[in-house]
């Protein structure tokens, strides 16, 4: 089953990734989550590719205490994706999910881990960033970065020309076995797929020290 998320602030409900139904989250909720993540400017800094995320265009996918926060690049457009070099696309924040490379979850060190306080309890989010770059054959690909300049994951891009009001649209497909595929439509120009799996539950990161904050939705 594929869920097309066409609203500015959509949400995803995957009951154990076995059944799915639509859930529309209020725009204010996604903006609050984005503001919470950005409460400390250091949380947005130090990405492998320099980013300038637009908090007003936040996209949230969630199910229970698992979720994805996407903060599109402020200057993301169809024309910017054709520029030379590596073009920043978005920051992606994950809770309870891991991206998959060669059939295995990315190691935790592939991300930057940020601890926030959610309802008074420390919660770990894993942050990465996305960029688009040219391949040697002239095509373009999506690169996923941790904190280093070399990507930790690369996925092909397909041309997908369409009118698109939001910088990034996302859909999700259940792949079975506790995993799925995130489909990202970038500025009405390209589409990419990133495989993911449910992350193992971690013990409370209280020892790491949570940053004082409010209560984002995931």
C-alpha positions in Angstrom: 0.0 0.0 0.0 1.3 3.5 -0.9 0.3 6.6 1.0 0.6 9.8 -1.0 1.1 12.7 1.4 0.0 15.8 -0.4 -0.8 18.3 2.4 1.8 20.6 3.8 2.0 18.9 7.1 1.0 15.2 6.5 1.5 12.3 8.9 1.8 8.6 8.4 0.2 5.9 10.4 1.7 2.5 9.8 0.4 0.0 12.4 3.4 -2.2 12.8 4.1 -1.6 9.1 1.4 -4.2 8.3 -1.6 -2.0 7.8 -1.8 1.7 6.9 -4.4 4.5 7.2 -4.3 8.2 6.6 -3.8 10.6 9.5 -3.6 14.4 8.9 -1.5 16.2 11.6 -2.2 19.8 12.2 0.3 22.2 10.6 1.0 23.6 14.0 2.2 20.2 15.2 4.8 19.9 12.5 6.0 23.5 13.1 6.3 22.7 16.8 8.3 19.6 16.1 10.6 21.6 13.8 11.0 24.4 16.3 11.8 21.9 19.0 14.6 20.3 16.9 16.0 23.7 16.1 15.7 25.1 19.7 19.5 24.8 20.0 21.1 26.1 16.8 23.8 23.5 17.2 21.2 20.8 16.4 21.0 22.0 12.8 24.7 22.6 12.3 27.6 20.4 11.3 25.9 18.4 8.5 28.1 16.7 6.0 26.7 19.0 3.3 26.0 22.6 4.5 22.2 23.1 4.9 19.9 26.0 5.5 16.6 24.1 6.5 13.3 25.9 6.1 11.4 25.2 9.3 8.2 26.6 7.8 8.1 23.7 5.3 8.5 20.9 7.8 7.0 17.5 6.8 6.2 14.9 9.5 5.5 11.2 9.2 4.7 9.4 12.4 3.3 6.3 14.0 3.1 6.2 17.7 6.6 7.0 19.1 8.3 6.4 15.7 8.6 9.1 13.1 10.4 11.1 10.5 10.9 14.9 10.3 12.0 16.4 7.0 13.2 20.0 6.8 13.6 21.0 3.2 16.4 23.2 2.1 15.3 26.9 2.0 16.4 27.4 -1.6 15.3 24.0 -3.0 13.8 24.3 -6.5 13.7 22.3 -9.7 16.4 24.7 -11.1 18.6 24.4 -8.0 18.7 20.6 -8.4 20.5 21.1 -11.8 23.4 23.1 -10.4 26.9 21.8 -10.4 28.4 20.1 -7.4 26.3 18.7 -4.6 23.1 20.5 -4.0 21.6 20.5 -0.5 18.1 19.1 -0.4 17.0 18.6 3.2 17.7 17.5 6.8 16.1 14.3 7.9 15.5 13.4 11.5 14.5 9.8 12.5 13.1 8.4 15.6 12.7 4.6 15.9 13.6 4.1 12.2 16.9 3.3 10.5 17.8 3.8 6.8 19.0 0.6 5.1 22.1 0.1 2.9 22.8 -3.2 1.2 20.1 -4.9 3.2 21.4 -3.8 6.6 20.5 -0.8 8.9 23.0 2.0 8.7 25.3 2.0 11.8 24.4 4.5 14.5 27.6 6.4 13.9 26.3 7.2 10.4 24.0 9.8 12.0 24.3 12.6 14.5 22.4 11.7 17.6 20.5 14.5 19.3 18.7 14.1 22.6 15.6 16.1 23.3 13.2 16.1 26.2 9.7 14.8 25.2 7.1 15.0 28.0 9.9 15.3 30.5 11.7 12.2 29.2 14.9 12.1 27.1 14.4 11.0 23.5 17.1 10.3 20.9 16.7 11.5 17.3 19.1 10.6 14.5 19.9 13.3 12.0 21.2 13.1 8.5 21.1 15.4 5.5 20.3 14.9 1.8 22.0 16.2 -1.3 21.7 15.8 -5.0 24.8 15.4 -7.2 25.8 14.3 -10.7 26.9 10.8 -11.5 29.8 10.0 -13.8 27.3 8.9 -16.5 25.6 12.3 -16.4 22.6 11.3 -14.4 21.9 12.5 -10.9 21.7 10.7 -7.6 20.6 11.3 -4.0 23.3 11.2 -1.4 22.7 10.8 2.3 25.3 12.4 4.7 26.0 12.1 8.3 28.5 14.6 9.8 31.3 13.8 7.3 31.8 15.0 3.7 31.4 11.5 2.2 27.9 10.1 2.0 26.9 7.1 4.0 24.3 6.1 1.4 23.5 6.8 -2.2 20.3 6.2 -4.1 19.4 6.8 -7.8 17.1 9.6 -8.9 14.4 9.3 -11.5 13.1 12.2 -13.5 9.5 13.0 -12.3 8.3 16.2 -13.8 5.1 17.5 -12.1 3.5 20.6 -10.6 4.4 20.6 -6.9 3.5 23.3 -4.5 5.6 22.0 -1.6 9.4 21.6 -1.9 9.3 17.9 -0.9 6.4 15.4 -1.0 6.7 12.0 0.7 4.9 8.7 0.3 5.6 5.4 2.1 5.3 1.8 1.0 5.2 -1.2 3.4 7.8 -3.7 2.3 6.9 -6.3 4.9 9.1 -7.8 7.5 9.2 -4.6 9.6 10.6 -2.4 6.8 9.4 -0.1 4.1 10.4 2.4 1.5 10.3 6.2 1.7 9.6 7.9 -1.6 10.7 11.5 -1.9 9.5 13.8 -4.7 11.9 16.7 -4.9 10.6 20.1 -6.2 8.5 18.4 -8.9 11.7 17.4 -10.7 13.0 14.1 -9.3 11.9 11.1 -7.2 14.1 8.9 -5.0 13.5 5.9 -2.7 15.1 5.2 0.6 14.6 1.8 2.3 14.1 1.8 6.1 13.6 -0.6 8.9 12.3 -0.3 12.5 15.2 0.5 14.8 15.8 -1.6 17.9 14.4 0.0 21.0 17.2 1.7 22.9 17.4 2.1 26.6 16.6 5.5 28.0 19.4 8.0 27.1 19.0 9.7 30.5 22.7 9.3 31.2 23.5 11.4 28.1 21.6 14.3 29.5 18.5 15.7 27.7 18.3 19.3 26.6 15.5 21.2 28.4 12.7 21.6 25.9 8.9 21.3 25.4 7.1 18.3 23.9 7.3 17.6 20.2 4.7 15.1 18.9 7.3 12.4 18.3 
